[in-house]
Amino acid sequence: MTALDCNKCWAECLDVAVEVALKAGKLVQVAAKQEKNVSTKSTPTDLVTEADQQVEDLIISTLRDRFPSHKFIGEEASAAGGKCLLTDCPTWIIDPIDGTCNFVHSFPMVAVSIGFAVNNELEFGVIYHCFDGTLYTARKGHGAFCNGIRIHVSKEKDVSKALILTEIGAKRDQDTLNIFSGNIMKFLSAPAHGIRIIGSSTLALCLIATGSAEAYYQYGLHCWDIAAAAVIIREAGGVVMDTSGGPLDLMSRRVVAAGTNEMANYIVHQLQPINYERDDIDQGVQK
């Protein structure tokens, strides 16, 4: 396939991703008004509903019909023992309902996230905010958009003027909570303008892309939480990296994102790490 052919093909894939994200979002909206059958995965705070599986089935079946040779990484399939293996093959990375706890409580920060990678490189991302209808899209080399309008990150470099976002993660043992609260205290003592936790990694990362916040960090998220958002942030002019300061490792379950390198590097140097097993371990995802 020539470069021109690839360009046309990935553009078509992006168009289909937008269509299926909107369709999935409508399913989430309907499910949000119904009684929810809630169960847990690895911990009492790691929630899953029937809607998670239904939405993922809708997304994957639709995409597989259009692109039968492509590979898929989905949150619920991975939770059931499927492997998270990113190869050179075109691969869709899907979070059917990001913010499941929010969804259960009708807290309006819930999103459908669809990322796409080729040759181990993220090509495009689509994130749909199910409750307010906001659509974020980006393709490598083509910019990032919110409802069709170009978006840009904040260029603030001074942490004392920053709003920082994070998430708690599923692990709630005392040692993990001590590290988590200790990291927050470092930024509050900087002092940053504030810390926010909204319960949806993908939407928090989109807020970095729009310049509504300056930085984001998290330990314990998964590849489907970051794949689409990483493209959106980069195309909005921001940076996405590993918490060590190195390049982003999609399977590492840790990330720092910011509008500027200076802000990202400041965050990196303040963090005490929290250890989670990788997404691509042999036995599949372990929560």
N, C-alpha and C positions, 0 to 999 in steps of 0.2 A: 504494500500500500504506500503510495507516494505521500509526501507531506501535505499536499493539497487535498488528497483523498481523506487523510486523517483529519484535517481541519474541518471538512464538511461532515465527516462521520461524528466527531465529538460535538459539533454544533447541533446535529440532529439528536444526539444522546441528551444534551442539555435541555433541548426543547421538550423531549419526552419526560425527563426528570421533573421539569416544572409542572407538566400536566398531571403526572402521577402524584406529586406532592400536594397539589391542590385537591385532587380527588381524595387522597388519604386524609387531608386536613378536614374535609367535610365529614368523613367517617368518624374522626375524633370528636368533632363538634356534636354529632348525634349521640355518640357513646357517652359524652360528658353529662348529658341530660338524663341518662338512664342509670338504673341501679348497677353498681360496679361489683364484680366478683373479684375480690382482692386476695392475693396470696403473697408469699415471700420467697426470696431466693436464698441467698447465703446468710442474711441477718434479718432481724425483725424490721429493720428500716430499709431493706432492699426490696421494694415492692414491685409486683407485676400484676396486671389485670388481663382478662380475656381480650380486651380491646387491643393490648399491645400485640398479641399474636395475630389477631384479625387484621390489623393495619399492616403488619409486616407481610402477612400472606398476600394481601392486596398489592402491595408495592412490588414484591418479588415476582409474583405471578404475572403481573402486567409487564414488567421489564423483561422477564424471561421469554414471554411470547414475542416481544419485539427484537430481543437480542439473545437468541438461544445459546450462542457460543460464549457469552460473558460469564464471569464468576460473581459470587455474591458473599458478602459478610453481613449478617444481620444480627442484631442484639439478641433476639429471642432464640434464633437457631443456634447461636453460640452458647447461650445459657443452657441449652438442651444437650450440649456436648459437641457441637460443630466446631471445627477449627478455624481460627483467624489466620489465614495464610495469604499474604500479599505477594503475588508473583508478577511477572511481566504481562500477564493476561489482563485485558480490560476487566476491572473489578468494581462493583457497586458496594458501597459501605453504608449501611442503613440503620438509622435509629428511628423506629416507628413512632414512639412517643417519648420524647426527651422531656423529663420532668414528670415521671409517673406519679410521684408523691403529690405534686401539684395537681395533677389530673384527678387523683383520688379525692382530693379535698376541694376541687373546683377553684383552686388558686390559679389565676389566669396567666401563667407563664409556662406554656406547653408548646412543643414544636415537633414537627416532622423534619428529619434531617437526612439528606441523601448526598453522599460524596461519591466521587468517581476517580479511580486511579488507573493509569496505564504505565507499563514499564516501571512499576514501583514509584511513580511520581503522581501526586495529586493533580488532576486536570481541571475539575470544576466542582462546585458545591451549590446545593439548593437547600435553603432552610425556610420553612413556612411556620409562622407564628399562628397557631390554630385558633386562638381566641380573638385576635384583633385583625387577622387577615393580612399581616405584613409578610411580604415575600422578599427574602434576601437571595441574591444569585451572584455568582462570580465564576469566571473561567480564566485559566492561566493566560496572562498576557492581554486580557480584554477588559479589565476593570471589574469593580464590584458595584452592585446596585441594590437599592431598597425600593421596591415597587417601581422599578424602572428608572429611578433617579440615582445618579452616581453618588457614591458615598466615600468619605475619607476619614482616616483616623485622626485623633488628637495628636498634635505635635509637641505637647507639653513634655519637658524633660525633668522638671523639678517635682520630686515626690511630695513635697509639702503643698503642692497645688493639685494633687492627683486624687481621683476617686478610684479605688481598687476593688475588684470583684474576685470572689473565690467561691468554692463549694466545700461542704463538709466531707462528703464521701461516706461510704457504707460502713467503714470500720469505726466502731465507737468504744473500743477498749480504752482504759484509762491512759495508757502510754500514748496512744494515737491522739487522744483528745488533748493531752498536755502539749504535744508538739504542735497540734493545730492551733490551739489558743496562744501558744508562745509565738508562732509566726504572726498571728494577727496583732499581738501586742507590739511586735517590732514595728509594724507599719503605723499603728496608732500612735506610737511614741516618736515617729519620724519628725513631725506628725503629718500624716496624710490627711486630706480633707475628710475621708471616710472610707469605711469598708462596707460592702454590700454582698449579701447572699440571696440569690433569687430562685434557686432550686432548679435551674435549667442551664446546663453547661453551654449548650449551643446558643441559646439566646443571650447569655452573658457575653459570650465571645462575639456575637453580632453587635452588642453594645460597644465593644472595643472598636469594631470596624466602622461604626457610625460616629465615633468620637464622643459618645455619651459617657464613657469612662476611659481612664488612661491605661489600665493594666489589669491582667487576670492571671491567676495561678491556681493550679489544682494538682493534687495527688489523688489517684484512684479513679479517674475517668477512663473511658475506653476509647478504642480507635473510632467507633461510630459517633462518639461525642465530639471529636475534634476534626474528623476528615473534611467535612464540608466547610466548617467554620475556618479552618486553616487557610483554605483558598480565598475565602471572602476577606479575611483580615489582610493577607498578603496583597491582594489586589486593591485593597483600600489604602495601601501604603504602609501597613504595619509589619511587625515582626512576630514570628512564632518560633519558639525554640524549646529545647529540653531544659529542665530545671537545673541541669549542670552547667548550662550556658552553651552547650553544643547544639548541633542541628536537631531539629525535631525528629524523634523516633516515634512513629505512629503507634507502635505496639507497647511503648514503655509505661503507659498509664500515668503520665505526668507532663505538664506543659506550663510554659510561661508565654503570655502574649501581651503585646503592648504597642502603642503607637510609635514609639521611638526606641532605638537601640539603647539609648542612655537609660530610659525607664526600665526596659526589660533587664538590662544588666544589673541595675540597682536591686530589682526584685530577686534575681538569681542569687546575689551575694548575701541576701538576708535570710534566705529560707533554710530551715532545718528539714531534711528529707523525711518523708513517710514512705515506707516500703510496701509496695503492692506487687504481686506476681504479674508478669507480662501477659498480654493478650495472646501471644503466639507460642505459648508453651505447648509441649507435645500433647498433653491430655486435654487441650482446649481451654476455654476461658474458665478461670476460677474466680469467683466473685470475692 
